[in-house]
Amino acid sequence: MKGKIKSFNDEKEYGFIIPDSGGHDLFFHMRDVWGDCDFCDGDPVEFNIIDTPRGRRAINIIKAIGEREC
C-alpha cells in the first residue's frame, strides 16, 4: 500500500501514516521500517498492513525513492 507520514516522534520512535486509499490512520514503530530513514510529515511511503489485538498497524515501511531530506 501507499500513504504519507502524518506524524513521527523521533524520541519515542513511532508515528502514524495516512493511507492513500483512505480509512483510519495507521500506527507504526521504527522497528517496522526497512533501512535507515528519517521521516518528515508528508513523506510518501509504501507499507503492508497487519491486524493486531490493538488494531491495524503498518509494517515493512519504506520511504519512497528520491524524496527530500527534512
N, C-alpha and C positions, 0 to 999 in steps of 0.2 A: 504494500500500500504506500501511498504518498501523503505527505502532510507538511505542516510548518511548525516550528517550535513556537509555542505560545509563551512559555516562560521557562527559565532554568536557574536553579540556585547552585552556584559553584561550591559554596561551603557545605551544603547538605548533599550535593551530588545527585539531585533529582530534578525533574521538570515535567512539563506537560506538552503534548503535541495536539494540534488541531488537525484531524484527518481531512484531506481534500474531499472525501466522499460524504462528509457531514457526520452528524452524530455527536456523541459526547467526547470531550477532551480525554486523552489517554495519558495515564501516568507512565513515566519511565525513570529508570535509575541508570547511572553511568555504567554499572556492571553489565548492562544490556546494550551498550554501544560498542560497535566494532571500530577499532582503530583509536587513535588519539585525537579527539575532537574537542574544540571549544565551541560552544553554541551561543548564538545571539538570537534574540527574539526575531521571529520571521524567517529564520533559516529554513530552506526546504530540506526535507529528509525522506528517506524510504525506510520502511519497517514492516514487521509482522505483528500480528495481534494474538494474544493468548487470553483465555478466560481463567481467572483466579478466584479464590473464595472472596477476595475483596473487590472484584470487578474486572473489567477488561484492562489489559496492560500492553504497552508497546515493547517489543523486544527486537533484537537483531537490527538495531538502528544504525544507519549510515548517513552521513551528510552528503548532499548532492555535490557532484564533482564540479569544481570551478567556482565555488561560492566564495564570497568575500570574507575577509577576516574582520573581526569586530573592531 
